[in-house]
Amino acid sequence: MQIIIEGLAMAAFGNLYQVAQEPLLKELIKYVMKDESRHVAFGVLSLKDYYQDMPANEVRDREDFAIYACELMRNRLVGDQIARVMGWNVEELRQVVLSSPLGNAFRRMLFARVVPNLKRLGLISPRVREAFTKLGIIEFEDFDPTEQDRQLGLA
């Protein structure tokens, strides 16, 4: 959960950083992202060996959580609830969000952090790989979050 939630935070702040124009705001967001980046790194370091000795049924529970959480993040962060409340066409708004440059950048940043870190933890089993392939996010498994941090000036 920590890896997924911190990845979500990094993606959210990363998007804010990219669209922010006020220099002070950008600097504040950068500090928050540095802190979030450390949280992710700590999570990966502290959990890396933990899963190796875990019973198979408990690893499966973690895999189920990763699949479910990633599916929710991919499918639910598209404005459906806002569209319903506002009386807008849900499918039309969904397509606008899914095709928007900002929405695509957010999902790329999110899964380019979460998926490789789950792989580092050994949680990309054949079952998770199949689910992530169906979700269209397995392509991120070999991305380098540390390099992303360097490119953003965080590392």
N, C-alpha and C positions, 0 to 999 in steps of 0.2 A: 504494500500500500504506500509506503514512504516513497519508493522509487517512482511510482505512478503519479502520486499527488505532487511531488516536487517537480516532476517533469511537466505536469500541467501548469504549475506556477511559473516555471521557466518559460514555457511557451507564451503564457499570458503576458508576463513582463517583457519578454522578447518582442512581442507584437507592439506593446505600448512603446517600447524603446524605439522601434523602427518608425512609428508614426508620429511620435512626439517631436515638436519643433522647438519648444522652449528649452534652452541649454541647461537651466537649473533642473528642470524636470527630468531631462535625459540623464543628468549626472546622478540624481537620486535613484532613478530606476536602475542605473548601472550598479550602484551600491547594493540595492536589493537583489539584483541578479547574481552578483558575486557571492552574496550570502546564500542564496538558494543553490548556487552551483556547489558550494561547500557542503550543503546538506545532502545533495545528491551523491557527491563523492564519498562522504562519510557513510551513507547508506550502502553504497556498493562495496566499500571496503569492509564494513562491519558484517554484511550479510553474505559475502562471497563464499566463505567456507561453511557457513551455517547450513546451507541446503544440501551439501554433500553427504552429511550424516543423518539427514532427516528421513524418517520412514516414508515409503512411497505414497501412502494415503495422504500424508500431510503435504507432500510436494504436489500431489494432484489438487489438493485444496487451493494451494497458491497459484497453480496453473489456471484453475477455474476462475479464481479472482482476477487474474491478469487478463484472461480472455473477456470476461464480463465487463471489467472496467474499461478496457480498450474499445470494446463494442459500444458501450454507453457513450464514451467520449467522442467516438467517430460519428455516431448516429444522433446523439442528443444535442450537440453543440451547434445546431443549425437553425435555431429560431422557431421551432415548432410551437413551443409554449407561448412565446410572444405573439405569434401569428394568431393562435386561437383566442387569446385574451383580447387582441385588437380587432378580431373579426376579419382578418386577412386570409387570403388563400394560402393554406399551409404548404401545399406542394410547390406553389410558385415561389414563396419566400425561401423554401428549402433549396430550390434550384439556384436562386440568386446567391444564397450564402455559399453553397457548395462550389459555385463557379467564380466567386469573387476572389480577387487577388489576396485580400486580407484574410479571408477564410482559409484559402489554400495555404498561405504562409503560416497561419496559426497551426493547422493540422500537420504540416511538414515539420515545423519546429517541435511540436508536441511529440510526434511519433519518432522523429529523428533522435530524440533523447530517451524516450521510454523503451523502445524496442531494443536498441543496442545494450542498454543497461540491464534489461531482463536477460538478454543473451549472456552478458558478463556474469550474471548470477546463475547461469545454467538452467534457466526456466523456459528456454525455447526448445521444448520437447517436440517430437513429431506431431503430437496432438495440438500443441500451441502453434506450431509452424503452419499446420493445415488451417486452423482458425484465423491466424493472422494473414495467410494468403487469401482467404475468402474476404477478409476485411480490407485487403489491399494495402496492408501496412508492413508486410514482411520485407519489402524492399529496403527498409531502414535498418535492418539488423546489423549491417556492417558499417554504419555511419559512426563517426568518431565525435562524441559529445565534447571531449576535451578540445578538439580542433575547432569546434563551433564556438566554444568559450574563448579561445585565442582570437578567432576572427572578430568576435564582439568586443575584444579588449578586456575580457574577464579573467584570463589566466596569465 
